[in-house]
Amino acid sequence: MKLNIILLLSLILGAQSMFAQDISEKKLRKHVTYLASDKLKGRGTATKEEMMAAKYIAKQFSKIGLQPKGEGNSYFHKFTFKKSSDPHGGFDANAPEMHSMNVAGYLDNGAENTIVIGAHYDHLGLGHDHNSLDANPTGKIHNGADDNASGTAGVIELARYLAKNDVKEKHNFLFLCFSGEELGLIGSKKYTESPTIDLNKVSFMINMDMIGRLNEEKRLVVGGVGTAPDFVPLFNSIKTDLGIKLDSAGIGPSDHTSFYLKNIPVLFFFTGQHSDYHKPSDDVNLVNFAGEKQVLELAITAIQSLDKKAKLTFQETKSNEEDTPRFKVTLGIMPDYTFEGPGVRADGITDGKPASIAGMKKGDVIIAMGDMDVNTMRDYMKALAAHKKGDTIKVKVKRGEGTEMLEATFK
């Protein structure tokens, strides 16, 4: 009898595990591999290849069973815009009108309020828009595996998880993939100006931009935590081996900004910049899918906790724009925004720039520039603001267990 009971329990548990929902690394890899393939030529905004990406996302939403939440019973939220040919940006009234679209799918739980989960799916295409960091970008495919096929795949996987987990959450979910982010958050701005749901009923928005390069230290930036009083206590209570760096600001260089400006609480998940950022080398083979799974599992933990609450209360966060030091020179490093200091760690060095010429290496931590100590990113920006082209300064870096004194000339 005892043996039969054990066998029965084993069969029950086996059946439960067979149907249990989980974030799938295999599915993440599949989505990123397609979106970041050469076939899509970098998903440049308003290109036919970006349209292919949009149709792929819509197909995944349909397979999952999400309701179309674009226009005309479709998954597509279409918009037009004018793209300036000026490499410095700005509005150009004479520029040709461009056509693109966001992709929107809806999980209707019959709830009063909705949680928005989003990411941009566009990238730099063939490097014609002056935003590549490659020395000679024109004509090169910028696949954007991390930026932001990783976030787009995350949206699709979270949609699958929440639609198939046999739980009816207390919120509805709107899954949004934005176009035009790389040209200035165009798609998310267009959506918030012409939404397909009532934004007054949105509890909060989660934005995922570059979540595919979790490093060995497992550092993850979670931005926007100052936009609702529930966020900081939540993340401080979560037990995880991820090293979470909290940032309070609601305004940042990605699509959550558009929702924050509509007085909606936001969260921004970001595993940090790297030396392949905005370069043709941002490819699938460099994506850490196991790490991305961990990031998405953290998002699920946060969603499940916040789903128990009523509509979150919006808090305005202090804008740093007026307080940000203005500088006209650069060292030519890619700062590691997940590094908590003291100092500013270089996650990448641009060839031919002052840091490279001075002999700075990836992993060096800048601890002083000229007569200024550098403990934070703000200190680093202040130090840059204090100099002009032609100035030569001493740069003290921590390298391994020792320090080096380098000499850099701003060009």
C-alpha positions as CSV (number, residue, x, y, z in Angstrom):
1,M,0.0,0.0,0.0
2,K,2.8,2.4,1.0
3,L,4.6,1.7,-2.3
4,N,1.3,2.4,-4.3
5,I,0.9,5.7,-2.5
6,I,4.5,6.7,-3.3
7,L,3.9,5.7,-6.9
8,L,0.7,7.7,-7.1
9,L,2.4,10.8,-5.6
10,S,5.2,10.5,-8.1
11,L,2.8,10.3,-11.0
12,I,1.0,13.4,-9.7
13,L,4.2,15.4,-9.2
14,G,5.5,14.3,-12.6
15,A,2.3,15.5,-14.3
16,Q,2.5,18.8,-12.5
17,S,6.1,19.4,-13.5
18,M,5.2,18.4,-17.1
19,F,2.7,21.2,-17.3
20,A,4.3,23.7,-15.0
21,Q,5.2,27.0,-16.7
22,D,8.8,28.2,-16.7
23,I,10.8,30.7,-18.6
24,S,12.4,28.9,-21.5
25,E,16.0,29.6,-22.5
26,K,15.3,27.6,-25.7
27,K,12.5,29.9,-26.7
28,L,14.5,33.0,-25.8
29,R,17.3,31.8,-28.0
30,K,14.9,31.1,-30.8
31,H,13.4,34.6,-30.7
32,V,16.7,36.4,-30.4
33,T,18.3,34.3,-33.2
34,Y,15.5,35.2,-35.6
35,L,15.2,38.9,-34.7
36,A,19.0,39.4,-34.7
37,S,19.6,37.4,-37.9
38,D,21.3,39.0,-41.0
39,K,18.0,38.3,-42.8
40,L,16.4,41.2,-40.9
41,K,19.3,43.6,-41.6
42,G,19.4,45.2,-38.2
43,R,15.6,46.0,-38.0
44,G,16.1,49.7,-39.0
45,T,13.0,51.7,-38.3
46,A,10.4,51.8,-41.1
47,T,12.3,49.3,-43.3
48,K,10.7,46.1,-44.8
49,E,13.0,44.1,-42.5
50,E,11.6,45.8,-39.4
51,M,8.1,45.0,-40.8
52,M,9.2,41.3,-40.9
53,A,10.2,41.6,-37.2
54,A,6.8,43.1,-36.4
55,K,5.0,40.3,-38.1
56,Y,7.1,37.7,-36.3
57,I,6.2,39.3,-32.9
58,A,2.5,39.5,-33.9
59,K,2.6,35.8,-34.9
60,Q,4.0,34.9,-31.4
61,F,1.3,37.0,-29.7
62,S,-1.3,35.2,-31.7
63,K,0.1,31.7,-30.9
64,I,0.1,32.6,-27.2
65,G,-3.5,33.6,-27.5
66,L,-3.2,37.3,-26.8
67,Q,-6.0,39.6,-28.0
68,P,-4.9,42.0,-30.8
69,K,-4.7,45.5,-29.2
70,G,-3.5,47.6,-32.1
71,E,-5.9,49.2,-34.6
72,G,-8.7,47.6,-36.6
73,N,-8.6,44.3,-34.7
74,S,-4.9,43.9,-35.5
75,Y,-1.8,43.6,-33.4
76,F,-0.3,46.7,-35.2
77,H,-0.4,50.3,-33.8
78,K,0.6,52.3,-36.8
79,F,2.2,55.7,-36.8
80,T,4.0,58.2,-39.1
81,F,6.9,60.4,-38.4
82,K,9.5,62.6,-40.1
83,K,13.1,61.5,-39.9
84,S,15.7,64.2,-40.2
85,S,18.7,63.7,-42.4
86,D,20.7,65.9,-40.1
87,P,23.3,63.8,-38.3
88,H,22.8,66.0,-35.2
89,G,19.1,65.2,-35.1
90,G,16.3,67.7,-34.7
91,F,13.0,68.2,-36.5
92,D,13.1,68.7,-40.3
93,A,9.8,69.9,-41.8
94,N,11.0,69.0,-45.2
95,A,12.0,65.4,-44.3
96,P,9.9,62.6,-46.0
97,E,7.2,61.0,-43.9
98,M,8.0,57.6,-42.6
99,H,5.6,54.8,-41.6
100,S,6.2,52.3,-38.9
101,M,4.3,50.4,-36.1
102,N,4.3,49.2,-32.6
103,V,3.0,45.7,-31.9
104,A,0.4,45.3,-29.1
105,G,-1.1,42.1,-27.5
106,Y,-3.5,42.0,-24.6
107,L,-4.2,39.5,-21.9
108,D,-7.7,40.3,-20.6
109,N,-8.3,39.0,-17.1
110,G,-11.5,41.1,-16.7
111,A,-9.6,43.3,-14.2
112,E,-10.1,47.0,-13.6
113,N,-6.4,47.9,-14.0
114,T,-3.6,46.8,-16.4
115,I,0.2,46.2,-16.2
116,V,2.1,47.2,-19.3
117,I,5.2,45.1,-20.3
118,G,7.3,46.6,-23.1
119,A,10.5,46.7,-25.1
120,H,11.7,48.2,-28.3
121,Y,12.3,45.9,-31.3
122,D,13.9,48.3,-33.7
123,H,17.7,48.7,-34.0
124,L,20.3,50.5,-36.2
125,G,19.7,48.7,-39.5
126,L,22.7,49.2,-41.8
127,G,24.2,52.1,-39.8
128,H,22.9,55.0,-41.9
129,D,21.4,57.0,-39.0
130,H,24.6,58.3,-37.4
131,N,24.0,56.5,-34.1
132,S,26.4,53.6,-34.6
133,L,29.6,53.6,-32.5
134,D,31.5,51.6,-35.3
135,A,34.3,53.6,-36.9
136,N,32.9,52.9,-40.4
137,P,29.3,51.8,-39.9
138,T,27.6,52.5,-43.2
139,G,26.4,49.3,-44.9
140,K,27.2,47.0,-42.0
141,I,24.4,45.0,-40.5
142,H,23.8,46.0,-36.8
143,N,22.0,42.9,-35.6
144,G,21.3,44.3,-32.1
145,A,21.0,40.9,-30.3
146,D,21.2,42.5,-26.9
147,D,19.8,45.9,-28.1
148,N,17.1,45.0,-28.1
149,A,16.2,41.6,-29.5
150,S,16.8,40.4,-25.9
151,G,14.1,42.7,-24.5
152,T,11.7,41.8,-27.2
153,A,12.2,38.1,-26.6
154,G,11.6,38.9,-22.9
155,V,8.3,40.4,-23.7
156,I,7.2,37.4,-25.7
157,E,8.3,35.0,-23.0
158,L,6.6,36.9,-20.2
159,A,3.4,37.0,-22.3
160,R,3.6,33.2,-22.8
161,Y,4.3,32.6,-19.1
162,L,1.4,34.9,-17.9
163,A,-1.0,33.5,-20.5
164,K,-0.3,29.8,-19.7
165,N,0.4,29.7,-16.0
166,D,-3.2,28.7,-15.1
167,V,-3.4,31.7,-12.8
168,K,-5.9,34.5,-13.3
169,E,-4.0,37.6,-12.1
170,K,-5.8,40.6,-10.6
171,H,-4.5,42.8,-13.4
172,N,-4.8,42.7,-17.2
173,F,-1.6,42.7,-19.2
174,L,-0.7,44.8,-22.2
175,F,2.4,43.6,-24.1
176,L,4.0,46.3,-26.3
177,C,6.9,46.1,-28.6
178,F,7.9,49.6,-29.8
179,S,9.5,50.8,-33.0
180,G,11.6,54.0,-33.4
181,E,13.2,53.9,-30.0
182,E,16.7,54.3,-31.5
183,L,15.5,57.5,-33.3
184,G,14.2,59.1,-30.1
185,L,11.6,56.9,-28.3
186,I,9.2,57.6,-31.3
187,G,7.1,54.5,-31.0
188,S,6.4,54.7,-27.3
189,K,5.6,58.5,-27.6
190,K,3.2,57.8,-30.4
191,Y,1.5,55.0,-28.3
192,T,1.1,57.2,-25.2
193,E,-0.3,60.0,-27.4
194,S,-2.8,57.6,-29.1
195,P,-3.2,54.6,-26.7
196,T,-5.5,51.6,-27.4
197,I,-6.3,51.2,-23.7
198,D,-7.2,53.8,-21.0
199,L,-3.8,54.9,-19.6
200,N,-5.6,56.1,-16.4
201,K,-6.1,52.4,-15.7
202,V,-2.4,51.4,-16.0
203,S,-1.0,50.5,-12.6
204,F,2.6,50.5,-13.8
205,M,4.8,49.8,-16.8
206,I,7.9,47.5,-17.0
207,N,10.4,48.3,-19.8
208,M,13.2,45.9,-20.7
209,D,16.1,47.3,-22.8
210,M,19.3,45.3,-23.1
211,I,18.7,42.4,-20.7
212,G,20.9,39.9,-22.5
213,R,24.4,40.5,-21.2
214,L,24.3,39.7,-17.5
215,N,27.9,39.6,-16.5
216,E,29.8,37.3,-14.1
217,E,29.0,39.6,-11.2
218,K,25.3,39.2,-12.1
219,R,24.8,43.0,-11.9
220,L,21.3,44.2,-12.9
221,V,20.1,47.8,-12.9
222,V,16.5,48.3,-12.0
223,G,15.5,51.9,-12.8
224,G,12.4,53.9,-12.0
225,V,12.1,52.6,-8.4
226,G,11.4,56.1,-7.2
227,T,8.2,56.4,-9.3
228,A,6.0,54.5,-6.8
229,P,6.3,54.0,-3.1
230,D,6.0,50.2,-3.4
231,F,9.0,49.6,-5.5
232,V,12.0,50.0,-3.2
233,P,10.6,47.9,-0.4
234,L,9.7,45.2,-2.9
235,F,13.2,44.9,-4.4
236,N,14.9,45.1,-1.0
237,S,12.8,42.2,0.1
238,I,13.4,39.9,-2.9
239,K,16.0,37.1,-2.2
240,T,18.1,36.6,-5.3
241,D,21.7,36.1,-6.2
242,L,21.5,38.9,-8.7
243,G,23.3,42.0,-7.7
244,I,20.5,44.6,-8.1
245,K,21.5,48.3,-8.4
246,L,18.4,50.5,-7.8
247,D,18.0,53.8,-9.7
248,S,15.1,56.1,-8.7
249,A,14.8,58.2,-11.9
250,G,11.7,57.9,-14.0
251,I,13.3,59.6,-17.0
252,G,16.0,57.6,-18.9
253,P,17.2,56.8,-22.4
254,S,14.5,54.2,-23.2
255,D,10.7,53.8,-23.7
256,H,9.6,53.8,-20.0
257,T,10.2,57.6,-20.1
258,S,7.2,58.0,-22.4
259,F,5.0,56.4,-19.8
260,Y,6.5,58.2,-16.8
261,L,5.7,61.5,-18.5
262,K,2.1,60.4,-18.5
263,N,2.3,60.0,-14.7
264,I,2.5,56.2,-14.8
265,P,5.0,54.4,-12.4
266,V,7.7,52.6,-14.3
267,L,10.4,50.0,-13.9
268,F,13.4,49.7,-16.2
269,F,15.4,46.4,-16.4
270,F,18.9,46.7,-17.9
271,T,22.0,44.4,-17.6
272,G,24.4,47.2,-18.6
273,Q,26.3,48.5,-21.6
274,H,29.3,46.8,-23.1
275,S,31.9,47.2,-25.8
276,D,29.5,45.8,-28.5
277,Y,26.9,48.4,-27.8
278,H,25.6,50.0,-31.1
279,K,28.2,48.1,-33.1
280,P,27.8,45.3,-35.7
281,S,29.4,42.9,-33.2
282,D,26.2,42.9,-30.9
283,D,25.4,39.3,-32.0
284,V,23.5,36.3,-30.7
285,N,26.6,34.3,-29.7
286,L,27.3,36.9,-27.0
287,V,23.9,36.8,-25.3
288,N,23.7,35.2,-21.9
289,F,20.4,33.3,-22.1
290,A,20.7,31.8,-18.7
291,G,21.2,35.3,-17.3
292,E,18.3,36.6,-19.2
293,K,16.1,33.9,-17.8
294,Q,17.1,35.0,-14.3
295,V,16.2,38.6,-15.1
296,L,12.8,37.5,-16.3
297,E,12.3,35.4,-13.3
298,L,13.0,38.4,-11.1
299,A,10.4,40.4,-13.2
300,I,7.8,37.6,-12.6
301,T,8.5,37.8,-8.8
302,A,8.0,41.5,-8.9
303,I,4.8,41.2,-11.0
304,Q,3.3,38.5,-8.7
305,S,3.9,40.7,-5.7
306,L,2.6,43.9,-7.2
307,D,-0.4,42.1,-8.7
308,K,-1.7,41.7,-5.1
309,K,-1.9,45.4,-4.7
310,A,-4.4,48.0,-6.0
311,K,-3.4,50.5,-8.7
312,L,0.0,51.9,-7.7
313,T,0.5,55.6,-6.6
314,F,2.6,57.6,-9.0
315,Q,5.6,59.6,-7.6
316,E,7.4,62.2,-9.5
317,T,11.2,61.8,-9.3
318,K,13.7,64.6,-9.4
319,S,15.0,65.4,-12.9
320,N,18.7,65.4,-13.2
321,E,18.8,67.3,-16.4
322,E,19.5,70.7,-14.9
323,D,22.0,69.3,-12.4
324,T,23.9,67.2,-15.0
325,P,27.4,68.6,-15.8
326,R,27.7,69.7,-19.4
327,F,30.9,68.6,-21.1
328,K,32.4,69.0,-24.6
329,V,35.2,66.4,-24.4
330,T,35.3,62.6,-24.0
331,L,37.8,60.0,-22.9
332,G,36.3,57.4,-25.2
333,I,35.3,54.8,-22.7
334,M,32.1,52.8,-22.3
335,P,31.3,53.2,-18.5
336,D,30.0,50.1,-16.7
337,Y,26.7,51.4,-15.3
338,T,26.2,48.4,-13.1
339,F,29.4,49.1,-11.2
340,E,28.8,50.5,-7.7
341,G,32.2,52.1,-7.2
342,P,34.1,53.7,-5.9
343,G,35.2,55.0,-9.2
344,V,34.0,54.5,-12.8
345,R,34.9,51.2,-14.5
346,A,35.6,51.1,-18.2
347,D,33.6,48.3,-19.8
348,G,35.0,49.2,-23.2
349,I,37.6,51.5,-24.8
350,T,37.1,53.1,-28.2
351,D,40.1,52.9,-30.5
352,G,41.7,56.2,-31.4
353,K,40.2,58.1,-28.5
354,P,42.1,59.7,-25.6
355,A,41.7,56.7,-23.2
356,S,43.0,54.3,-25.8
357,I,45.9,56.5,-26.7
358,A,46.7,56.9,-23.0
359,G,46.9,53.1,-22.6
360,M,43.7,52.6,-20.6
361,K,42.3,49.0,-20.6
362,K,38.9,47.4,-20.3
363,G,38.3,46.8,-16.6
364,D,40.3,49.8,-15.4
365,V,38.6,51.8,-12.7
366,I,39.1,55.6,-13.0
367,I,39.6,57.0,-9.5
368,A,41.0,60.4,-10.2
369,M,41.1,62.8,-13.2
370,G,43.4,65.9,-12.9
371,D,43.0,67.3,-9.4
372,M,39.5,65.7,-8.9
373,D,38.8,62.4,-7.2
374,V,36.3,60.2,-9.1
375,N,34.0,58.2,-6.8
376,T,30.8,58.3,-8.8
377,M,29.6,58.7,-12.4
378,R,28.7,62.3,-11.5
379,D,32.2,63.0,-10.4
380,Y,33.5,61.6,-13.7
381,M,31.1,63.9,-15.6
382,K,32.2,66.9,-13.5
383,A,35.8,66.1,-14.3
384,L,35.0,66.0,-18.0
385,A,33.1,69.3,-17.8
386,A,36.1,71.0,-16.3
387,H,38.2,70.5,-19.4
388,K,38.3,71.5,-23.1
389,K,39.8,70.1,-26.3
390,G,43.6,70.3,-26.2
391,D,43.9,69.9,-22.4
392,T,46.2,67.1,-21.1
393,I,45.4,65.6,-17.7
394,K,46.6,62.8,-15.4
395,V,44.1,60.0,-15.1
396,K,44.6,57.6,-12.1
397,V,43.2,54.2,-12.6
398,K,42.9,51.1,-10.4
399,R,44.1,48.1,-12.4
400,G,43.8,44.7,-10.6
401,E,45.4,45.2,-7.2
402,G,47.5,48.1,-8.2
403,T,47.1,51.6,-9.7
404,E,48.4,53.3,-12.8
405,M,48.9,56.9,-13.7
406,L,48.0,57.7,-17.3
407,E,48.2,60.9,-19.3
408,A,45.3,61.7,-21.6
409,T,44.9,64.5,-24.1
410,F,41.4,65.6,-25.1
411,K,41.1,65.8,-28.9
